[in-house]
């Protein structure tokens, strides 16, 4: 075995599960209850501190995981903003068809939603500034496509992963690493070689903090490349950062007074949501990595909320949860109302968020492209700014 990543075949076959689900099925089979029909609900019972909403992500993978089984699935469209306590998915069918998949299903939805939510929050904080995702080095490489997909869905402008072009058609974007400057041994020689070798359609954004002061290197890069220079990137380490905002302002001033006002300034290096808020007035763009790749967890859980007994759905669940499968009606903005799945809207002009995506194991609702999901997220973020 070259890596310890679970194979897709193992996930689909239900091998990536917790042992107590296998033991549960052994007990239910012994009791003759394994065919029991239930409704299980995936819902949020805890958003990270300070969060008022999260982005529902991972639906397409979740549907592929359950495809072909005797299940009906109702869910919010991927990319929908949701709030605490709200259901995002209802799975209906024989419990044996879903039991061993709870672990993988929640893993897909929780992780994907956490990444997309963090990206969306940083997108909102950054406003119209350029936002790159550079977080692949923070996680196991098997997760690279998941991270790029969810970060892009959440609103970043581009991702750096090469494999994401193959998976999603996303053109990878990036600047240059310190390794290039260090390998060449001289910053100007490295910039010159980059300009001569790399295709001209790639923006010339030069890293300017490797060997000398940022102000010095930025001006050197501008004098070397002139109008060809799109921007400079400051990846200043924390040990030398001091007041990062003042450093950026100093670099911009020095470029401007020397006639290089066209040069944009991008910043990276441990940038989080608070940094974006602090620096968005002085920087033209941000490279964000770990903050999106390792986000606060959006807490999603999955519980039986109804079971079919003698032809009647009995609303039944554990303490602390709301019995009954539910629907969410969205009125204006994020004005949501939770009712039972088969109840009408409590108000006129509201729309149901949970749709039937799967019927008896077959996907029956068209799945949008990644770009369409991203646009949906951005439209909701724009609505938040107007409320």
VEXDREN-2710 file (C-alpha; in Angstrom, 1 decimal):
% VEXDREN-2710
k/r/px/py/pz
1/UNK/0.0/0.0/0.0
2/UNK/1.5/3.3/-1.1
3/UNK/-0.8/5.6/0.8
4/UNK/-3.3/5.1/3.6
5/UNK/-6.2/6.7/1.8
6/UNK/-9.4/4.6/1.6
7/UNK/-10.2/3.5/-1.9
8/UNK/-13.4/4.7/-3.5
9/UNK/-14.6/1.1/-3.8
10/UNK/-14.2/0.6/0.0
11/UNK/-16.2/3.7/0.7
12/UNK/-19.0/2.8/-1.6
13/UNK/-19.1/-0.8/-0.2
14/UNK/-19.6/0.7/3.3
15/UNK/-16.2/-0.4/4.7
16/UNK/-15.5/3.1/5.9
17/UNK/-17.8/2.9/8.9
18/UNK/-17.8/2.7/12.6
19/UNK/-18.0/-0.8/14.1
20/UNK/-21.1/-0.1/16.2
21/UNK/-23.1/0.3/13.0
22/UNK/-22.1/-3.2/11.9
23/UNK/-23.0/-4.6/15.3
24/UNK/-26.3/-2.7/15.2
25/UNK/-27.2/-4.5/12.0
26/UNK/-26.3/-7.8/13.5
27/UNK/-28.7/-7.2/16.4
28/UNK/-31.5/-5.9/14.1
29/UNK/-31.2/-8.9/11.8
30/UNK/-31.4/-11.2/14.8
31/UNK/-34.6/-9.4/15.9
32/UNK/-36.0/-9.4/12.4
33/UNK/-36.0/-5.6/12.3
34/UNK/-33.4/-5.0/9.6
35/UNK/-36.1/-4.3/7.1
36/UNK/-37.6/-1.5/9.3
37/UNK/-38.3/1.6/7.2
38/UNK/-37.2/4.8/8.8
39/UNK/-36.6/8.5/8.0
40/UNK/-33.2/9.7/9.1
41/UNK/-32.5/13.4/9.2
42/UNK/-29.2/15.3/8.8
43/UNK/-29.4/18.5/10.7
44/UNK/-27.3/21.2/12.2
45/UNK/-27.3/21.4/16.0
46/UNK/-24.3/23.6/16.4
47/UNK/-22.5/26.1/14.2
48/UNK/-19.0/27.4/15.1
49/UNK/-18.9/30.3/17.6
50/UNK/-20.0/33.5/16.0
51/UNK/-21.4/31.9/12.9
52/UNK/-25.0/32.8/12.0
53/UNK/-25.1/30.5/8.9
54/UNK/-23.2/27.8/7.1
55/UNK/-23.0/26.6/3.5
56/UNK/-24.4/23.1/2.7
57/UNK/-21.8/21.3/0.6
58/UNK/-21.0/17.7/-0.3
59/UNK/-24.5/16.8/-1.7
60/UNK/-23.3/15.4/-5.0
61/UNK/-20.8/13.0/-3.3
62/UNK/-23.4/12.0/-0.8
63/UNK/-25.9/11.1/-3.5
64/UNK/-23.2/9.1/-5.4
65/UNK/-22.5/7.3/-2.1
66/UNK/-26.2/6.2/-1.7
67/UNK/-26.9/5.7/-5.4
68/UNK/-28.4/2.3/-6.3
69/UNK/-29.8/1.6/-2.9
70/UNK/-33.5/1.5/-2.0
71/UNK/-33.5/5.0/-0.7
72/UNK/-35.3/8.3/-1.2
73/UNK/-33.3/11.4/-0.4
74/UNK/-34.6/15.0/0.1
75/UNK/-32.0/17.7/0.5
76/UNK/-31.3/21.4/0.2
77/UNK/-29.6/22.3/-3.0
78/UNK/-25.8/22.2/-2.7
79/UNK/-24.5/25.7/-1.8
80/UNK/-27.6/26.7/0.2
81/UNK/-27.0/28.8/3.3
82/UNK/-28.6/27.2/6.3
83/UNK/-28.9/28.0/10.0
84/UNK/-28.7/26.1/13.3
85/UNK/-31.3/23.4/14.0
86/UNK/-32.3/23.2/10.3
87/UNK/-32.5/19.9/8.5
88/UNK/-30.3/19.8/5.3
89/UNK/-31.2/16.2/4.3
90/UNK/-33.7/13.5/4.9
91/UNK/-33.0/9.9/3.9
92/UNK/-35.9/7.5/3.8
93/UNK/-35.9/3.7/3.3
94/UNK/-35.1/0.4/5.0
95/UNK/-32.6/1.1/7.8
96/UNK/-30.3/-1.6/6.5
97/UNK/-29.8/0.4/3.3
98/UNK/-28.3/3.4/5.2
99/UNK/-27.0/2.2/8.5
100/UNK/-23.4/1.5/7.6
101/UNK/-23.2/4.6/5.5
102/UNK/-23.9/7.1/8.3
103/UNK/-20.1/7.5/9.0
104/UNK/-19.1/8.3/5.5
105/UNK/-22.2/10.4/4.7
106/UNK/-21.6/12.6/7.7
107/UNK/-17.9/12.8/6.9
108/UNK/-18.6/14.0/3.4
109/UNK/-21.3/16.6/4.4
110/UNK/-19.6/17.9/7.6
111/UNK/-16.1/18.3/6.1
112/UNK/-17.4/19.8/2.8
113/UNK/-19.8/22.2/4.5
114/UNK/-17.1/23.3/6.9
115/UNK/-14.6/24.2/4.1
116/UNK/-17.2/25.9/1.9
117/UNK/-18.5/27.9/4.9
118/UNK/-15.1/29.2/5.8
119/UNK/-14.4/30.1/2.2
120/UNK/-17.7/31.9/2.0
121/UNK/-17.0/33.9/5.2
122/UNK/-13.6/34.9/3.9
123/UNK/-15.1/35.8/0.5
124/UNK/-17.6/38.0/2.3
125/UNK/-14.9/39.6/4.3
126/UNK/-12.7/40.2/1.2
127/UNK/-15.3/42.0/-0.7
128/UNK/-14.2/42.5/-4.3
129/UNK/-10.5/41.6/-3.6
130/UNK/-9.0/38.6/-5.4
131/UNK/-9.0/35.5/-3.3
132/UNK/-6.7/32.5/-4.0
133/UNK/-6.8/29.1/-2.2
134/UNK/-3.4/27.7/-1.5
135/UNK/-4.3/25.2/1.2
136/UNK/-3.5/21.8/-0.3
137/UNK/-0.2/21.3/1.6
138/UNK/-2.3/21.5/4.9
139/UNK/-4.1/18.1/4.4
140/UNK/-3.6/14.6/3.1
141/UNK/-3.2/14.7/-0.7
142/UNK/-6.1/12.3/-1.2
143/UNK/-8.4/15.2/-0.1
144/UNK/-7.0/17.8/-2.6
145/UNK/-9.9/17.7/-5.0
146/UNK/-12.4/17.9/-2.1
147/UNK/-10.7/21.0/-0.7
148/UNK/-10.4/22.8/-4.1
149/UNK/-14.0/22.0/-5.0
150/UNK/-15.5/23.3/-1.7
151/UNK/-13.2/26.3/-1.5
152/UNK/-14.2/27.3/-5.0
153/UNK/-17.8/26.7/-4.2
154/UNK/-17.5/29.0/-1.2
155/UNK/-16.3/31.8/-3.4
156/UNK/-12.5/31.8/-3.8
157/UNK/-11.6/33.1/-7.3
158/UNK/-9.1/30.3/-8.0
159/UNK/-7.4/27.3/-6.6
160/UNK/-3.8/26.1/-7.0
161/UNK/-4.3/22.3/-7.4
162/UNK/-3.2/21.0/-10.7
163/UNK/-5.5/17.9/-10.4
164/UNK/-8.6/20.1/-10.1
165/UNK/-8.4/21.0/-13.8
166/UNK/-8.9/17.3/-14.5
167/UNK/-11.6/16.9/-12.0
168/UNK/-13.6/20.1/-12.3
169/UNK/-12.1/22.1/-15.2
170/UNK/-10.6/24.7/-12.9
171/UNK/-7.5/26.4/-14.3
172/UNK/-5.0/26.2/-11.5
173/UNK/-3.5/29.6/-10.5
174/UNK/-0.5/30.6/-8.4
175/UNK/2.6/32.7/-8.2
176/UNK/6.0/31.2/-7.4
177/UNK/7.4/29.5/-4.3
178/UNK/10.4/30.6/-2.2
179/UNK/12.0/27.4/-3.5
180/UNK/12.5/28.9/-6.9
181/UNK/14.3/31.9/-5.6
182/UNK/16.4/29.8/-3.3
183/UNK/17.3/27.2/-6.0
184/UNK/18.3/29.9/-8.4
185/UNK/20.2/31.7/-5.6
186/UNK/19.3/35.3/-6.6
187/UNK/15.9/37.0/-6.6
188/UNK/16.3/39.0/-9.8
189/UNK/17.6/36.0/-11.7
190/UNK/14.7/33.9/-10.5
191/UNK/12.1/36.6/-11.6
192/UNK/13.8/36.9/-15.0
193/UNK/13.9/33.2/-15.6
194/UNK/10.2/32.9/-14.5
195/UNK/9.3/35.6/-17.0
196/UNK/11.3/34.0/-19.8
197/UNK/10.1/30.4/-19.3
198/UNK/6.5/30.5/-18.0
199/UNK/3.7/31.1/-20.6
200/UNK/2.8/34.7/-21.1
201/UNK/-0.9/34.1/-20.2
202/UNK/0.2/33.5/-16.6
203/UNK/0.2/36.8/-14.6
204/UNK/3.6/38.0/-13.5
205/UNK/3.2/38.1/-9.7
206/UNK/6.6/37.9/-8.1
207/UNK/7.4/36.8/-4.6
208/UNK/9.3/39.6/-2.9
209/UNK/10.2/38.6/0.6
210/UNK/12.8/35.9/0.2
211/UNK/16.2/37.4/0.6
212/UNK/15.8/41.2/1.2
213/UNK/13.3/43.7/2.6
214/UNK/9.9/43.6/1.0
215/UNK/10.1/47.2/-0.1
216/UNK/13.5/46.6/-1.7
217/UNK/12.5/43.4/-3.5
218/UNK/9.2/44.9/-4.8
219/UNK/11.0/47.8/-6.4
220/UNK/13.6/45.6/-7.9
221/UNK/10.9/43.4/-9.4
222/UNK/9.1/46.4/-10.8
223/UNK/12.2/47.9/-12.4
224/UNK/13.1/44.5/-13.9
225/UNK/9.7/43.7/-15.5
226/UNK/8.1/47.1/-15.8
227/UNK/4.6/47.0/-17.2
228/UNK/4.7/43.2/-17.5
229/UNK/4.6/43.0/-13.7
230/UNK/1.1/42.3/-12.6
231/UNK/1.8/42.3/-8.9
232/UNK/4.0/41.3/-6.0
233/UNK/3.3/38.8/-3.2
234/UNK/4.2/39.3/0.4
235/UNK/4.5/36.1/2.3
236/UNK/6.3/37.6/5.2
237/UNK/6.9/35.2/8.1
238/UNK/5.3/36.1/11.4
239/UNK/8.8/36.4/13.1
240/UNK/9.6/39.3/10.8
241/UNK/6.1/40.7/10.2
242/UNK/5.7/43.3/12.9
243/UNK/2.9/45.5/11.7
244/UNK/1.9/43.8/8.5
245/UNK/-0.5/46.5/7.4
246/UNK/2.3/49.1/7.7
247/UNK/4.7/47.0/5.7
248/UNK/2.1/46.7/2.9
249/UNK/1.5/50.5/3.0
250/UNK/5.2/51.1/2.8
251/UNK/5.6/48.8/-0.2
252/UNK/2.7/50.4/-2.0
253/UNK/4.0/54.0/-1.3
254/UNK/7.4/53.1/-2.6
255/UNK/6.1/51.5/-5.8
256/UNK/3.8/54.5/-6.4
257/UNK/6.4/57.3/-6.0
258/UNK/8.7/55.4/-8.4
259/UNK/6.0/55.2/-11.1
260/UNK/4.8/51.7/-10.6
261/UNK/1.2/52.4/-9.4
262/UNK/-0.1/49.6/-11.6
263/UNK/1.6/46.9/-9.5
264/UNK/-0.9/45.0/-7.3
265/UNK/0.0/43.7/-3.8
266/UNK/-1.1/40.2/-2.8
267/UNK/-0.5/38.9/0.7
268/UNK/-0.3/35.3/2.1
269/UNK/1.2/33.4/4.9
270/UNK/-1.2/32.2/7.6
271/UNK/-3.9/34.6/6.5
272/UNK/-7.3/34.1/8.3
273/UNK/-10.6/35.9/8.3
274/UNK/-9.5/38.5/10.8
275/UNK/-6.4/39.3/8.7
276/UNK/-8.6/39.8/5.6
277/UNK/-10.8/42.3/7.5
278/UNK/-7.7/44.2/8.7
279/UNK/-5.8/44.2/5.4
280/UNK/-8.6/44.5/2.8
281/UNK/-8.2/48.3/2.5
282/UNK/-4.4/48.0/1.7
283/UNK/-4.1/44.7/-0.2
284/UNK/-5.4/43.8/-3.7
285/UNK/-5.8/40.1/-3.0
286/UNK/-5.1/37.3/-0.6
287/UNK/-3.7/33.8/-0.7
288/UNK/-5.5/31.8/2.0
289/UNK/-4.5/28.2/2.9
290/UNK/-4.8/26.6/6.3
291/UNK/-7.7/28.9/7.5
292/UNK/-9.9/27.3/4.8
293/UNK/-8.3/23.9/4.7
294/UNK/-8.7/23.4/8.5
295/UNK/-11.9/25.4/9.2
296/UNK/-14.0/25.4/12.4
297/UNK/-16.3/22.3/12.1
298/UNK/-19.9/22.7/11.1
299/UNK/-21.7/20.2/13.4
300/UNK/-24.0/18.0/11.4
301/UNK/-25.6/14.9/13.0
302/UNK/-27.9/12.2/11.6
303/UNK/-30.7/10.7/13.6
304/UNK/-33.8/8.5/13.1
305/UNK/-36.7/10.9/13.4
306/UNK/-39.5/8.7/12.1
307/UNK/-40.2/5.0/11.7
308/UNK/-42.9/3.2/9.8
309/UNK/-45.2/1.1/12.0
310/UNK/-48.3/-0.7/10.7
311/UNK/-48.4/1.6/7.7
312/UNK/-48.1/4.8/9.7
313/UNK/-45.1/7.1/10.1
314/UNK/-44.5/7.4/13.9
315/UNK/-42.5/10.5/14.8
316/UNK/-39.9/9.3/17.2
317/UNK/-36.3/10.3/18.0
318/UNK/-33.8/10.7/20.9
319/UNK/-33.9/13.4/23.6
320/UNK/-32.6/16.8/22.6
321/UNK/-33.8/16.4/19.0
322/UNK/-37.1/17.3/17.3
323/UNK/-39.2/14.3/16.2
324/UNK/-40.5/14.1/12.7
325/UNK/-38.9/14.6/9.3
326/UNK/-38.9/18.3/8.4
327/UNK/-39.1/20.8/5.7
328/UNK/-37.6/24.3/5.7
329/UNK/-39.5/27.2/4.0
330/UNK/-37.4/30.2/3.2
331/UNK/-39.1/33.5/2.9
332/UNK/-37.1/36.7/2.5
333/UNK/-33.3/36.6/3.1
334/UNK/-32.6/33.9/5.7
335/UNK/-36.1/34.2/7.3
336/UNK/-36.7/30.4/7.6
337/UNK/-39.6/28.4/9.0
338/UNK/-39.3/24.7/10.0
339/UNK/-42.4/22.5/9.6
340/UNK/-43.0/18.8/9.1
341/UNK/-42.0/17.4/5.7
342/UNK/-45.6/17.2/4.4
343/UNK/-46.9/20.4/5.9
344/UNK/-47.5/23.5/3.8
345/UNK/-45.7/26.8/4.1
346/UNK/-46.8/28.8/7.1
347/UNK/-46.7/32.0/5.0
348/UNK/-47.3/33.0/1.4
349/UNK/-44.4/33.6/-0.9
350/UNK/-42.0/31.2/0.8
351/UNK/-40.2/28.4/-1.0
352/UNK/-39.4/24.9/0.3
353/UNK/-35.6/24.2/0.5
354/UNK/-35.6/20.4/0.7
355/UNK/-36.2/18.8/-2.7
356/UNK/-36.4/15.1/-3.7
357/UNK/-33.0/14.3/-5.2
358/UNK/-33.2/10.6/-5.1
359/UNK/-36.1/8.1/-5.6
360/UNK/-35.5/4.4/-4.9
361/UNK/-31.8/4.8/-5.4
362/UNK/-32.0/6.8/-8.6
363/UNK/-31.0/10.5/-8.8
364/UNK/-34.0/12.3/-10.2
365/UNK/-33.0/16.0/-9.8
366/UNK/-30.4/17.5/-12.2
367/UNK/-27.2/18.3/-10.4
368/UNK/-25.7/21.7/-11.1
369/UNK/-22.1/22.4/-12.2
370/UNK/-19.5/23.6/-9.7
371/UNK/-19.6/27.1/-11.3
372/UNK/-23.4/27.2/-11.0
373/UNK/-23.2/26.2/-7.3
374/UNK/-20.5/28.9/-6.7
375/UNK/-22.7/31.5/-8.4
376/UNK/-25.6/30.4/-6.2
377/UNK/-23.5/30.9/-3.1
378/UNK/-22.3/34.3/-4.2
379/UNK/-25.9/35.4/-4.9
380/UNK/-26.9/34.5/-1.4
381/UNK/-23.8/36.3/0.1
382/UNK/-24.8/39.4/-2.0
383/UNK/-28.3/39.2/-0.5
384/UNK/-26.8/39.1/3.0
385/UNK/-25.1/42.4/2.3
386/UNK/-28.4/44.0/1.3
387/UNK/-30.2/43.0/4.5
END
